[in-house]
Amino acid sequence: MSKAKRLRLFAGPNGSGKSTLFEAFRENHNPGIFVNSDWVEKEISEKGFIDMKPFGLEVTQNDLLDFFQTPNAQSLLQKSKTEGHAIDIAIKENIIVDKSKNTHSYEAALITSFIRAYLLKNGISFAFESVMSHHSKLDEIQKAKEMGYKIYLYFICLDSSDINISRVQNRVQKGGHSVDERKIVSRYHNTLKNLLPALNIADRAYIFDNSNQMLLIAEVNNNELKINIEPEHLPNWFTEYCINKIYS
């Protein structure tokens, strides 16, 4: 009997606590290979390359060029160009190289998207973080499900984008990465719009509110919703974007 393929998505608006949630999960569970854009950006900035071997992959320059033709890659390349950021990467001997080391978030997003695409192609279990503000993430987990993956969603959110802005500012003061405030606000709402569709795709989902302390407020198992707290204590974001939509 073949081992089950699992995709674990840790999602939520910027500054909600995705990394903290992932670290808490990893203390007691094996998430498999973890694909993280922030780590990729840091590695490229410091070393100028990313080795594909730790991801269990054997890839070539032709694989990268093929990936560049996909809709997801084309979208990222166009966004990067619009923002004035060049992407100049190549694969040599199973290593993604950016000799300039002049990387940015769009390049890191493109690289992690490429890695995930080939993990899926090779049937390898993995986990990744995403703000999940773009519909392409829904397409990605839907495709994975059609390829036989079990989809696990770990979603975390705060009760207001103002809190997200404050959390990101605190992160920057501690040496973490910054995010434009306008993007935090727009992504906050786009992410929540994608929550219910993501729950409909996921085999299992765990939903956390982190406005005060991290609290598991609800779970979904094969489209059956279980509320873990008193209904009057549910956060506004969950009521508006899930409960009201489910029962409307």
Residue pairs with C-beta under 8 A, 6 or more apart in sequence:
3 125
4 125
4 150
5 123
5 124
5 125
5 147
5 148
5 149
5 150
6 32
6 125
6 149
6 150
6 152
7 120
7 125
7 126
7 127
7 141
7 144
7 149
7 150
7 151
7 152
8 25
8 31
8 32
8 126
8 127
8 128
8 152
8 154
9 127
9 128
9 129
9 130
9 132
9 137
9 141
9 151
9 152
9 153
9 154
9 198
9 202
10 18
10 21
10 22
10 25
10 127
10 128
10 129
10 130
10 154
10 156
11 18
11 129
11 130
11 131
11 132
11 137
11 153
11 154
11 155
11 156
11 191
11 198
12 18
12 21
12 131
12 132
12 155
12 156
12 157
12 191
13 131
13 133
13 157
13 158
13 161
13 164
13 184
13 187
13 188
13 191
13 192
14 131
14 164
14 168
14 179
14 183
14 184
14 187
14 188
15 158
15 163
15 164
15 165
15 166
15 167
15 168
15 171
15 179
15 184
16 156
16 157
16 158
16 164
16 167
16 210
17 156
17 158
17 167
17 208
17 210
17 214
18 129
18 156
19 38
19 129
20 210
20 214
21 154
21 156
21 208
21 210
21 214
22 31
22 34
22 127
22 129
22 154
24 214
25 31
25 154
31 126
31 127
32 124
32 125
32 126
32 127
33 54
33 55
33 56
33 119
33 124
33 125
33 126
33 127
34 126
34 127
34 128
35 55
35 112
35 115
35 116
35 119
35 126
35 127
35 128
36 112
36 128
36 129
37 105
37 108
37 109
37 111
37 112
37 129
38 108
38 129
38 177
40 50
40 108
40 111
40 112
41 103
41 104
41 105
41 107
41 108
41 177
43 49
43 50
44 50
44 98
44 101
44 103
44 107
44 108
44 111
45 101
45 103
46 101
47 101
48 97
48 98
48 99
48 100
48 101
49 95
49 96
49 97
49 98
50 95
50 96
50 111
51 94
51 95
52 58
52 59
52 91
52 94
52 95
52 96
52 115
53 94
55 115
55 119
55 124
55 126
56 119
56 122
56 124
57 94
57 115
57 118
57 119
57 122
57 124
58 94
59 91
59 94
59 118
60 91
60 94
61 90
61 91
61 92
63 91
63 118
64 89
64 90
64 91
64 96
64 114
67 73
67 113
67 114
67 117
67 118
68 74
68 77
70 117
71 136
72 113
72 117
72 136
72 139
72 140
73 110
73 113
73 114
75 136
76 106
76 109
76 110
76 113
77 87
77 110
79 106
80 86
80 87
80 104
80 106
80 107
80 110
83 106
85 104
85 106
85 107
86 102
87 106
87 107
87 110
88 98
88 99
88 100
89 96
89 97
89 98
89 107
89 110
89 111
90 96
90 97
91 97
96 111
96 114
98 107
112 128
116 126
116 128
116 140
119 126
120 143
120 144
120 147
120 149
123 147
123 148
125 149
130 137
131 187
131 191
132 138
132 155
132 191
132 194
132 195
132 198
133 186
133 187
133 190
133 191
133 194
134 190
134 194
135 194
137 194
137 198
138 194
138 197
138 198
138 201
141 151
141 153
141 198
141 201
141 202
142 201
144 151
145 151
145 201
145 203
150 203
150 204
151 201
151 202
151 203
151 204
152 202
152 203
152 204
152 205
152 206
153 198
153 199
153 201
153 202
153 204
153 205
153 206
153 220
154 205
154 206
154 208
155 195
155 198
155 205
155 206
155 207
155 208
156 207
156 208
156 209
156 210
156 214
157 191
157 192
157 208
157 209
157 210
157 235
157 237
157 238
158 164
158 167
158 209
158 210
158 211
158 237
159 209
159 211
159 235
159 236
159 237
160 211
161 184
161 185
161 188
161 189
163 211
164 184
164 188
165 181
165 184
165 185
168 176
168 178
168 179
168 184
171 177
172 178
192 237
192 240
192 241
193 241
195 241
195 242
196 241
196 242
196 245
196 246
198 205
199 205
199 220
199 223
199 225
199 242
200 223
202 220
203 221
203 222
204 219
204 220
204 221
204 222
205 219
205 220
206 216
206 219
207 216
207 217
207 218
207 219
207 220
207 238
207 242
208 214
208 215
208 216
208 217
209 215
209 217
209 235
209 237
209 238
211 235
215 229
216 228
217 227
217 228
217 229
217 234
217 235
217 238
218 225
218 226
218 227
218 228
218 238
218 242
219 225
219 226
219 228
220 226
225 242
225 246
227 234
234 243
